[in-house]
Amino acid sequence: MSIDMTAMLNNSIDTNHYNADKIKNSVNSVSKETSDDELMQVCKDFESYFIEEVIKEIKNNMTDEEEDEDSSLATLTDFHMDSVIEEISDKVLDQSGMNFTQQLYEQMKRNYGIE
């Protein structure tokens, strides 16, 4: 099974596209000259982003979107929540093994002919 990381990032549900664009640029910069360490970091970043998106979807499904909040307060809350979710995603990745990351790494190595 082939995983198209760029397609997944293009279809991102993230309202803040900064992280998606950053990771997409990293993925697009992979070539035969990419080192093992650089490739592994790209894969880790992608998996962390993927976990982050899953957590955001869970949060959105568990919260009531129709709450009457001051828009500036809601924006501030969203900003801090995004930061917390990003941090949690990195910790989940570090503690959960890295099976998905390893699979991405091996597939990209094959696809790009990186030795």
C-alpha positions in Angstrom: 0.0 0.0 0.0 1.4 3.4 -1.0 0.8 6.4 1.2 0.6 9.8 -0.7 1.6 12.3 2.0 1.2 15.3 -0.3 -2.3 14.4 -1.2 -3.2 14.0 2.4 -1.8 17.4 3.2 -3.6 18.9 0.2 -6.9 17.6 1.6 -6.1 18.8 5.1 -9.0 19.7 7.4 -6.8 22.1 9.3 -8.1 25.7 9.4 -4.6 26.9 10.1 -2.7 25.8 7.0 0.7 26.9 8.3 1.7 23.5 9.6 0.3 21.7 6.5 2.2 24.0 4.2 5.4 23.6 6.2 5.2 19.8 6.1 4.2 19.8 2.5 7.3 21.8 1.6 9.4 19.4 3.6 7.9 16.4 1.8 8.3 18.1 -1.6 12.0 18.8 -0.8 12.8 15.1 -0.5 15.1 13.8 -3.2 17.8 11.2 -3.8 20.2 13.5 -2.0 18.2 13.6 1.2 20.0 12.1 4.1 18.5 9.3 6.3 18.2 11.7 9.2 16.4 14.4 7.1 14.1 11.8 5.7 13.3 10.4 9.1 12.6 13.9 10.4 10.2 14.6 7.5 8.3 11.3 8.4 8.2 12.2 12.1 6.8 15.6 11.3 4.2 14.2 9.1 3.1 11.6 11.6 3.0 14.2 14.4 0.8 16.4 12.1 -1.4 13.5 11.3 -1.9 12.7 15.0 -2.6 16.4 15.6 -5.4 16.4 13.0 -7.0 13.3 14.5 -7.0 15.0 18.0 -8.5 18.2 16.6 -11.3 16.2 14.9 -12.0 14.4 18.1 -12.1 17.7 20.0 -14.4 19.2 17.4 -16.8 16.3 17.6 -16.9 16.5 21.4 -17.5 20.2 21.8 -20.5 22.3 21.1 -19.8 24.7 18.2 -22.9 26.8 18.9 -21.6 28.3 22.1 -22.0 32.1 22.2 -18.5 33.3 22.9 -16.8 36.6 22.3 -14.9 36.1 19.0 -11.7 37.5 20.4 -11.9 35.0 23.3 -12.7 32.2 20.9 -9.7 33.1 18.7 -7.4 33.2 21.8 -8.8 29.9 23.1 -8.3 28.3 19.6 -4.7 29.5 19.4 -3.8 28.1 22.8 -5.7 24.8 22.1 -3.8 24.4 18.9 -0.5 24.8 20.7 -1.5 22.3 23.4 -2.7 19.8 20.7 0.6 20.2 18.8 2.5 19.5 22.0 0.4 16.4 22.9 0.8 15.1 19.3 4.6 15.2 19.6 4.4 13.4 23.0 2.1 10.7 21.6 4.4 10.1 18.7 7.5 9.9 21.1 5.7 7.5 23.4 3.8 5.3 21.0 6.7 3.8 19.1 6.9 5.0 15.6 5.6 2.2 13.5 3.9 4.4 11.1 6.9 6.7 10.8 9.2 3.7 10.1 6.8 2.5 7.4 6.7 6.0 5.8 10.5 6.2 6.0 11.0 2.9 4.3 8.5 3.6 1.6 9.9 7.0 0.8 13.4 5.6 0.8 12.3 3.1 -1.9 10.2 5.7 -3.9 13.1 8.2 -4.0 15.9 5.7 -4.4 17.6 6.9 -1.3 20.5 4.6 -0.2 
